[in-house]
């Protein structure tokens, strides 16, 4: 079984803040790094997930499904954009 690669993360903090956080970690019975990093990783996951999520109304959802089931014919601007993207000439 492979162990995940680890890296270091350094930051400057006020000594009084570090002492406070270290005391809280001690009370919780966890290492300082776990106490600080665990919530940071969880918050990062929430933010990334929220950023990747698309929210819409019921009506918007139905419109999306309709567009997927019955896509419109490509207009000239879309044809030019796809041609540029694919590196070909527009028809």
PALOKE-280136 format. One record per atom (N, C-alpha, C, CB): residue number from 1; residue in one letter; atom name; x, y, z. Coordinates in Angstrom, 2 decimals, decimal comma. Each point is the difference from the previous one (the first is absolute). Glycine has a CB too. Layout:
<atoms>
[NUM "A" "CA" [X Y Z]]
...
</atoms>
This chain:
<atoms>
[1 "X" "N" [0,84 -1,18 0,00]]
[1 "X" "CA" [-0,84 1,18 0,00]]
[1 "X" "C" [0,89 1,24 0,00]]
[1 "X" "CB" [-1,85 -1,24 1,22]]
[2 "X" "N" [1,56 2,20 -2,09]]
[2 "X" "CA" [0,80 1,21 -0,13]]
[2 "X" "C" [-0,45 1,06 1,00]]
[2 "X" "CB" [0,37 -0,52 -2,42]]
[3 "X" "N" [0,59 1,15 3,06]]
[3 "X" "CA" [-0,30 1,10 0,92]]
[3 "X" "C" [-0,11 1,29 -0,80]]
[3 "X" "CB" [1,20 -1,16 1,90]]
[4 "X" "N" [-2,26 1,97 -1,65]]
[4 "X" "CA" [-0,14 1,25 -0,73]]
[4 "X" "C" [1,21 0,91 0,21]]
[4 "X" "CB" [-2,49 -0,18 0,22]]
[5 "X" "N" [2,88 0,89 -1,27]]
[5 "X" "CA" [1,13 0,93 0,09]]
[5 "X" "C" [-0,36 1,14 0,96]]
[5 "X" "CB" [0,74 -0,57 -2,36]]
[6 "X" "N" [0,21 1,00 3,13]]
[6 "X" "CA" [-0,22 1,10 0,94]]
[6 "X" "C" [0,86 1,18 -0,39]]
[6 "X" "CB" [-0,56 -1,62 1,84]]
[7 "X" "N" [0,12 2,79 -1,45]]
[7 "X" "CA" [0,72 1,24 -0,29]]
[7 "X" "C" [-0,07 0,87 1,25]]
[7 "X" "CB" [-0,54 -0,13 -2,49]]
[8 "X" "N" [1,34 1,17 2,52]]
[8 "X" "CA" [0,01 0,91 1,14]]
[8 "X" "C" [-0,76 1,26 -0,35]]
[8 "X" "CB" [2,21 -0,93 0,77]]
[9 "X" "N" [-2,75 1,56 0,28]]
[9 "X" "CA" [-0,71 1,26 -0,14]]
[9 "X" "C" [0,42 0,88 1,16]]
[9 "X" "CB" [-1,97 -1,08 -1,20]]
[10 "X" "N" [2,55 2,21 0,89]]
[10 "X" "CA" [0,47 0,89 1,07]]
[10 "X" "C" [-0,77 1,30 -0,04]]
[10 "X" "CB" [2,28 -1,03 -0,10]]
[11 "X" "N" [-2,47 1,61 1,28]]
[11 "X" "CA" [-0,65 1,30 0,07]]
[11 "X" "C" [0,45 0,72 1,27]]
[11 "X" "CB" [-1,99 -0,86 -1,30]]
[12 "X" "N" [1,97 2,17 1,23]]
[12 "X" "CA" [0,36 0,81 1,15]]
[12 "X" "C" [-1,27 0,37 0,75]]
[12 "X" "CB" [2,06 0,90 -1,18]]
[13 "X" "N" [-2,01 -1,07 2,49]]
[13 "X" "CA" [-1,15 0,33 0,85]]
[13 "X" "C" [0,49 0,71 1,26]]
[13 "X" "CB" [-1,30 -1,98 -0,89]]
[14 "X" "N" [0,40 2,68 1,52]]
[14 "X" "CA" [0,35 0,61 1,28]]
[14 "X" "C" [0,24 -1,11 1,02]]
[14 "X" "CB" [-1,37 2,08 -0,52]]
[15 "X" "N" [2,37 -1,89 1,35]]
[15 "X" "CA" [0,33 -1,02 1,00]]
[15 "X" "C" [-1,20 -0,27 0,91]]
[15 "X" "CB" [2,42 0,72 -0,08]]
[16 "X" "N" [-3,12 0,33 0,45]]
[16 "X" "CA" [-1,16 -0,17 0,89]]
[16 "X" "C" [-1,10 -0,82 -0,69]]
[16 "X" "CB" [0,55 2,20 1,11]]
[17 "X" "N" [-0,73 -1,99 -2,42]]
[17 "X" "CA" [-0,99 -0,79 -0,73]]
[17 "X" "C" [0,41 -1,46 -0,06]]
[17 "X" "CB" [-0,61 2,01 -1,36]]
[18 "X" "N" [1,89 -2,26 1,11]]
[18 "X" "CA" [0,48 -1,38 -0,07]]
[18 "X" "C" [-0,19 -0,69 1,34]]
[18 "X" "CB" [1,68 0,65 -1,77]]
[19 "X" "N" [-1,38 0,05 2,85]]
[19 "X" "CA" [-0,17 -0,60 1,32]]
[19 "X" "C" [-1,47 -0,34 0,28]]
[19 "X" "CB" [2,00 1,30 0,80]]
[20 "X" "N" [-2,88 -0,40 -1,21]]
[20 "X" "CA" [-1,43 -0,24 0,20]]
[20 "X" "C" [-0,46 -1,22 -0,79]]
[20 "X" "CB" [-0,35 2,45 0,38]]
[21 "X" "N" [0,73 -2,52 -1,66]]
[21 "X" "CA" [-0,41 -1,11 -0,86]]
[21 "X" "C" [0,64 -1,30 0,49]]
[21 "X" "CB" [-0,24 1,57 -1,96]]
[22 "X" "N" [1,49 -1,51 2,39]]
[22 "X" "CA" [0,67 -1,19 0,52]]
[22 "X" "C" [-0,71 -0,51 1,25]]
[22 "X" "CB" [2,19 0,82 -0,93]]
[23 "X" "N" [-2,64 0,08 1,77]]
[23 "X" "CA" [-0,73 -0,39 1,22]]
[23 "X" "C" [-1,33 -0,66 -0,37]]
[23 "X" "CB" [1,09 1,90 1,28]]
[24 "X" "N" [-1,77 -1,33 -2,26]]
[24 "X" "CA" [-1,28 -0,58 -0,43]]
[24 "X" "C" [0,22 -1,39 -0,59]]
[24 "X" "CB" [-0,91 2,31 -0,45]]
[25 "X" "N" [1,97 -2,48 -0,33]]
[25 "X" "CA" [0,32 -1,32 -0,57]]
[25 "X" "C" [0,28 -1,00 1,11]]
[25 "X" "CB" [0,93 1,10 -2,07]]
[26 "X" "N" [-0,21 -0,64 3,07]]
[26 "X" "CA" [0,31 -0,87 1,15]]
[26 "X" "C" [-1,28 -0,42 0,71]]
[26 "X" "CB" [2,22 1,14 0,28]]
[27 "X" "N" [-3,12 -0,22 -0,08]]
[27 "X" "CA" [-1,28 -0,31 0,64]]
[27 "X" "C" [-0,78 -1,03 -0,81]]
[27 "X" "CB" [-0,07 2,31 1,00]]
[28 "X" "N" [0,11 -2,16 -2,32]]
[28 "X" "CA" [-0,69 -0,93 -0,89]]
[28 "X" "C" [0,73 -1,33 -0,13]]
[28 "X" "CB" [-0,89 1,95 -1,25]]
[29 "X" "N" [2,14 -1,99 1,67]]
[29 "X" "CA" [0,77 -1,25 -0,07]]
[29 "X" "C" [0,52 -0,32 -1,39]]
[29 "X" "CB" [-1,35 -0,81 1,87]]
[30 "X" "N" [1,61 1,85 -2,66]]
[30 "X" "CA" [0,54 -0,21 -1,34]]
[30 "X" "C" [1,26 0,83 -0,17]]
[30 "X" "CB" [-2,32 -0,47 -0,92]]
[31 "X" "N" [3,11 0,09 -0,07]]
[31 "X" "CA" [1,20 0,77 -0,30]]
[31 "X" "C" [-0,40 1,35 -0,56]]
[31 "X" "CB" [1,32 -2,11 -0,43]]
[32 "X" "N" [-0,46 3,10 0,64]]
[32 "X" "CA" [-0,25 1,36 -0,48]]
[32 "X" "C" [-0,25 0,02 -1,51]]
[32 "X" "CB" [1,43 0,89 1,87]]
[33 "X" "N" [-0,60 -1,60 -2,62]]
[33 "X" "CA" [-0,16 0,00 -1,45]]
[33 "X" "C" [-1,36 -0,56 -0,42]]
[33 "X" "CB" [2,47 -0,25 -0,24]]
[34 "X" "N" [-2,94 -0,80 0,89]]
[34 "X" "CA" [-1,31 -0,59 -0,31]]
[34 "X" "C" [-1,12 0,97 0,39]]
[34 "X" "CB" [0,93 -2,33 0,36]]
[35 "X" "N" [-0,76 2,99 0,77]]
[35 "X" "CA" [-1,00 0,95 0,49]]
[35 "X" "C" [-0,19 1,16 -0,99]]
[35 "X" "CB" [0,59 -0,62 2,37]]
[36 "X" "N" [0,52 1,10 -2,93]]
[36 "X" "CA" [-0,04 1,13 -0,92]]
[36 "X" "C" [-0,34 -0,45 -1,42]]
[36 "X" "CB" [1,68 1,20 1,43]]
[37 "X" "N" [-1,01 -2,23 -1,90]]
[37 "X" "CA" [-0,10 -0,37 -1,41]]
[37 "X" "C" [-1,32 -0,70 -0,32]]
[37 "X" "CB" [2,47 -0,20 -0,05]]
[38 "X" "N" [-2,98 -0,63 0,96]]
[38 "X" "CA" [-1,25 -0,73 -0,25]]
[38 "X" "C" [-1,15 0,91 -0,39]]
[38 "X" "CB" [0,77 -1,72 1,61]]
[39 "X" "N" [-1,08 2,72 -0,80]]
[39 "X" "CA" [-1,09 0,93 -0,36]]
[39 "X" "C" [0,30 0,79 -1,28]]
[39 "X" "CB" [-0,56 0,17 2,42]]
[40 "X" "N" [1,82 0,16 -2,66]]
[40 "X" "CA" [0,36 0,74 -1,22]]
[40 "X" "C" [-0,29 -0,84 -1,24]]
[40 "X" "CB" [1,78 1,26 1,27]]
[41 "X" "N" [-1,43 -2,54 -1,22]]
[41 "X" "CA" [-0,25 -0,89 -1,14]]
[41 "X" "C" [-1,50 -0,18 -0,20]]
[41 "X" "CB" [2,19 -1,19 0,42]]
[42 "X" "N" [-2,93 1,01 0,66]]
[42 "X" "CA" [-1,45 -0,18 -0,11]]
[42 "X" "C" [-0,65 1,25 -0,60]]
[42 "X" "CB" [0,05 -1,56 1,98]]
[43 "X" "N" [0,36 2,72 -1,53]]
[43 "X" "CA" [-0,55 1,26 -0,55]]
[43 "X" "C" [0,36 0,14 -1,47]]
[43 "X" "CB" [0,17 1,07 2,27]]
[44 "X" "N" [1,05 -1,44 -2,64]]
[44 "X" "CA" [0,42 0,07 -1,40]]
[44 "X" "C" [-0,86 -0,92 -0,85]]
[44 "X" "CB" [2,35 0,54 0,72]]
[45 "X" "N" [-2,65 -1,74 -0,24]]
[45 "X" "CA" [-0,86 -0,93 -0,74]]
[45 "X" "C" [-1,39 0,60 -0,23]]
[45 "X" "CB" [1,27 -1,95 0,98]]
[46 "X" "N" [-1,82 2,57 0,06]]
[46 "X" "CA" [-1,32 0,63 -0,11]]
[46 "X" "C" [0,01 1,10 -1,05]]
[46 "X" "CB" [-0,46 -0,54 2,41]]
[47 "X" "N" [1,49 1,37 -2,41]]
[47 "X" "CA" [0,09 1,12 -0,94]]
[47 "X" "C" [0,13 -0,50 -1,43]]
[47 "X" "CB" [1,05 1,40 1,78]]
[48 "X" "N" [-0,18 -2,39 -2,00]]
[48 "X" "CA" [0,20 -0,54 -1,35]]
[48 "X" "C" [-1,27 -0,67 -0,48]]
[48 "X" "CB" [2,46 -0,33 0,45]]
[49 "X" "N" [-3,11 -0,44 0,42]]
[49 "X" "CA" [-1,25 -0,66 -0,39]]
[49 "X" "C" [-1,07 1,03 -0,35]]
[49 "X" "CB" [0,57 -1,95 1,50]]
[50 "X" "N" [-0,70 2,99 -0,70]]
[50 "X" "CA" [-0,98 1,05 -0,27]]
[50 "X" "C" [0,29 0,69 -1,33]]
[50 "X" "CB" [-0,31 0,34 2,47]]
[51 "X" "N" [1,60 -0,13 -2,76]]
[51 "X" "CA" [0,39 0,66 -1,24]]
[51 "X" "C" [-0,33 -0,85 -1,22]]
[51 "X" "CB" [1,82 1,17 1,24]]
[52 "X" "N" [-1,78 -2,48 -1,09]]
[52 "X" "CA" [-0,23 -0,90 -1,13]]
[52 "X" "C" [-1,47 -0,35 -0,19]]
[52 "X" "CB" [2,27 -0,91 0,38]]
[53 "X" "N" [-3,10 1,29 0,57]]
[53 "X" "CA" [-1,41 -0,33 -0,05]]
[53 "X" "C" [-0,77 1,04 -0,80]]
[53 "X" "CB" [0,19 -1,16 2,23]]
[54 "X" "N" [-1,14 0,71 -3,02]]
[54 "X" "CA" [-0,87 0,90 -0,74]]
[54 "X" "C" [-1,38 -0,08 0,65]]
[54 "X" "CB" [1,32 -0,30 -2,18]]
[55 "X" "N" [-1,84 1,45 2,56]]
[55 "X" "CA" [-1,33 0,03 0,61]]
[55 "X" "C" [-0,96 0,72 -0,93]]
[55 "X" "CB" [1,00 -0,03 2,32]]
[56 "X" "N" [-2,23 -0,48 -2,37]]
[56 "X" "CA" [-1,01 0,61 -0,87]]
[56 "X" "C" [-1,38 -0,26 0,61]]
[56 "X" "CB" [1,46 -0,31 -2,06]]
[57 "X" "N" [-2,45 0,92 1,48]]
[57 "X" "CA" [-1,38 -0,23 0,41]]
[57 "X" "C" [-0,52 -1,25 -0,70]]
[57 "X" "CB" [-0,38 2,48 0,39]]
[58 "X" "N" [-0,80 -2,90 -0,02]]
[58 "X" "CA" [-0,63 -1,13 -0,69]]
[58 "X" "C" [-0,23 0,31 -1,47]]
[58 "X" "CB" [-1,09 -0,66 2,14]]
[59 "X" "N" [0,67 1,89 -2,43]]
[59 "X" "CA" [-0,23 0,41 -1,38]]
[59 "X" "C" [1,32 0,04 -0,76]]
[59 "X" "CB" [-2,00 1,34 0,71]]
[60 "X" "N" [3,05 -0,83 -0,08]]
[60 "X" "CA" [1,31 0,03 -0,65]]
[60 "X" "C" [0,50 -1,40 -0,30]]
[60 "X" "CB" [0,50 2,13 1,16]]
[61 "X" "N" [-0,73 -3,05 -0,23]]
[61 "X" "CA" [0,41 -1,39 -0,20]]
[61 "X" "C" [-0,71 -0,60 -1,21]]
[61 "X" "CB" [0,41 -0,23 2,48]]
[62 "X" "N" [-1,72 0,50 -2,59]]
[62 "X" "CA" [-0,76 -0,51 -1,14]]
[62 "X" "C" [0,52 0,60 -1,31]]
[62 "X" "CB" [-2,02 -0,28 1,48]]
[63 "X" "N" [2,41 1,55 -1,46]]
[63 "X" "CA" [0,54 0,64 -1,20]]
[63 "X" "C" [1,34 -0,62 -0,40]]
[63 "X" "CB" [-1,16 2,13 0,63]]
[64 "X" "N" [1,97 -2,46 0,36]]
[64 "X" "CA" [1,29 -0,64 -0,29]]
[64 "X" "C" [-0,22 -1,37 -0,63]]
[64 "X" "CB" [1,06 1,23 1,93]]
[65 "X" "N" [-1,98 -2,01 -1,35]]
[65 "X" "CA" [-0,30 -1,32 -0,56]]
[65 "X" "C" [-0,54 0,11 -1,42]]
[65 "X" "CB" [-0,46 -0,85 2,30]]
[66 "X" "N" [-0,41 1,82 -2,54]]
[66 "X" "CA" [-0,55 0,21 -1,34]]
[66 "X" "C" [1,09 0,35 -0,99]]
[66 "X" "CB" [-2,14 0,76 1,01]]
[67 "X" "N" [3,07 0,12 -0,61]]
[67 "X" "CA" [1,10 0,39 -0,89]]
[67 "X" "C" [0,92 -1,18 -0,29]]
[67 "X" "CB" [-0,11 2,34 0,91]]
[68 "X" "N" [0,31 -3,20 0,07]]
[68 "X" "CA" [0,83 -1,19 -0,22]]
[68 "X" "C" [-0,70 -1,00 -0,93]]
[68 "X" "CB" [1,04 0,32 2,27]]
[69 "X" "N" [-2,35 -0,47 -2,08]]
[69 "X" "CA" [-0,75 -0,94 -0,84]]
[69 "X" "C" [-0,20 0,54 -1,42]]
[69 "X" "CB" [-1,16 -0,83 2,05]]
[70 "X" "N" [1,03 2,14 -2,19]]
[70 "X" "CA" [-0,28 0,63 -1,30]]
[70 "X" "C" [0,91 1,20 -0,19]]
[70 "X" "CB" [-2,40 -0,78 0,08]]
[71 "X" "N" [3,68 0,54 -0,32]]
[71 "X" "CA" [0,93 1,14 -0,14]]
[71 "X" "C" [-0,33 0,83 -1,23]]
[71 "X" "CB" [1,79 -1,33 1,15]]
[72 "X" "N" [-1,59 2,66 -1,05]]
[72 "X" "CA" [-0,26 0,85 -1,16]]
[72 "X" "C" [1,06 -0,22 -1,08]]
[72 "X" "CB" [-1,10 1,70 1,49]]
[73 "X" "N" [0,75 -1,33 -2,71]]
[73 "X" "CA" [0,97 -0,05 -1,09]]
[73 "X" "C" [1,10 1,02 0,28]]
[73 "X" "CB" [-1,79 -0,73 -1,66]]
[74 "X" "N" [3,04 0,40 1,35]]
[74 "X" "CA" [1,07 0,95 0,25]]
[74 "X" "C" [-0,16 1,25 -0,86]]
[74 "X" "CB" [1,52 -1,90 0,59]]
[75 "X" "N" [-1,33 3,07 0,03]]
[75 "X" "CA" [-0,07 1,25 -0,74]]
[75 "X" "C" [1,39 0,35 -0,52]]
[75 "X" "CB" [-1,96 0,81 1,41]]
[76 "X" "N" [2,10 0,21 -2,27]]
[76 "X" "CA" [1,30 0,32 -0,56]]
[76 "X" "C" [1,09 0,27 1,04]]
[76 "X" "CB" [-1,21 0,92 -1,93]]
[77 "X" "N" [0,85 -0,24 3,02]]
[77 "X" "CA" [0,99 0,30 1,04]]
[77 "X" "C" [0,50 -1,30 0,65]]
[77 "X" "CB" [-1,10 2,24 0,42]]
[78 "X" "N" [0,20 -3,16 -0,19]]
[78 "X" "CA" [0,40 -1,28 0,60]]
[78 "X" "C" [0,89 -0,78 -0,96]]
[78 "X" "CB" [-2,13 -0,05 1,34]]
[79 "X" "N" [1,79 0,06 -2,61]]
[79 "X" "CA" [0,81 -0,71 -1,00]]
[79 "X" "C" [1,41 0,59 -0,05]]
[79 "X" "CB" [-2,08 -0,52 -1,35]]
[80 "X" "N" [2,17 1,85 1,36]]
[80 "X" "CA" [1,33 0,64 -0,01]]
[80 "X" "C" [0,79 -0,36 1,26]]
[80 "X" "CB" [-0,93 1,89 -1,37]]
[81 "X" "N" [0,26 -1,85 2,51]]
[81 "X" "CA" [0,68 -0,32 1,26]]
[81 "X" "C" [0,52 -1,44 0,00]]
[81 "X" "CB" [-1,47 1,65 1,19]]
[82 "X" "N" [0,66 -2,59 -1,65]]
[82 "X" "CA" [0,43 -1,40 -0,04]]
[82 "X" "C" [1,12 -0,20 -1,02]]
[82 "X" "CB" [-2,30 -0,72 0,69]]
[83 "X" "N" [2,20 1,42 -1,82]]
[83 "X" "CA" [1,05 -0,11 -1,01]]
[83 "X" "C" [1,32 0,52 0,56]]
[83 "X" "CB" [-1,70 0,26 -1,84]]
[84 "X" "N" [1,62 0,86 2,54]]
[84 "X" "CA" [1,21 0,57 0,62]]
[84 "X" "C" [0,56 -0,97 1,03]]
[84 "X" "CB" [-0,86 2,34 -0,38]]
[85 "X" "N" [-0,01 -2,90 1,19]]
[85 "X" "CA" [0,41 -0,95 1,03]]
[85 "X" "C" [0,64 -1,23 -0,61]]
[85 "X" "CB" [-1,84 0,83 1,47]]
[86 "X" "N" [1,25 -1,34 -2,54]]
[86 "X" "CA" [0,52 -1,21 -0,64]]
[86 "X" "C" [1,12 0,27 -0,98]]
[86 "X" "CB" [-2,23 -0,98 0,28]]
[87 "X" "N" [2,47 2,26 -0,59]]
[87 "X" "CA" [1,08 0,36 -0,93]]
[87 "X" "C" [-0,37 -0,29 -1,45]]
[87 "X" "CB" [1,63 -0,45 1,81]]
[88 "X" "N" [-2,92 0,51 -2,13]]
[88 "X" "CA" [-0,45 -0,23 -1,36]]
[88 "X" "C" [-0,68 1,26 -0,53]]
[88 "X" "CB" [-0,28 -2,48 0,46]]
[89 "X" "N" [-0,04 2,47 -1,74]]
[89 "X" "CA" [-0,71 1,14 -0,60]]
[89 "X" "C" [-1,49 -0,19 0,14]]
[89 "X" "CB" [1,87 0,37 -1,61]]
[90 "X" "N" [-2,59 0,76 1,84]]
[90 "X" "CA" [-1,45 -0,06 0,10]]
[90 "X" "C" [-0,61 -0,29 -1,36]]
[90 "X" "CB" [0,05 1,62 1,93]]
[91 "X" "N" [-1,18 -2,31 -1,90]]
[91 "X" "CA" [-0,70 -0,32 -1,24]]
[91 "X" "C" [-0,79 1,18 -0,49]]
[91 "X" "CB" [-0,12 -2,38 0,67]]
</atoms>
